[in-house]
Amino acid sequence: MRLRQATLSLGFCWIAFFPGAASPQMPSAPARLIVLSSPQGATILIDGQSTGQATPKTFVVAPRTYKVSLFGAGGNSACATPAVVTLASGQSKTVNCATNGWTIQ
């Protein structure tokens, strides 16, 4: 009986100090990042790293902030500065590089 009381007391203390441990947390839903360019065929870089993919392309990504840039065929000087895109859980955004620069929708 005494051992059972001690176990219950420890369990209560654990939950009182670490309430997140009592319930499982759901992982964030992925987000979608759609990258377009006019003309098509530009190589896509995300956070300065080449993806090996060309426009148009849809990426399924973790929700956070990304820097998207393009180079090569289809990339133009109007989009020399990376587009900064923040995606929330389950959100979709389209970044488009056209002759007048980046648009984010």
Buried (B, 14 or more C-beta within 10 A) or exposed (E): EEEEEEEEEEEEEEEEEEEEEEEEEEEEEBBBBBBBBBEEEBBBBBEEEEBEBBBBBEBEBEBEEBBBBBEEEBBBEEBEEBBEBEBEEEBEBBBBBBEEBBEEE
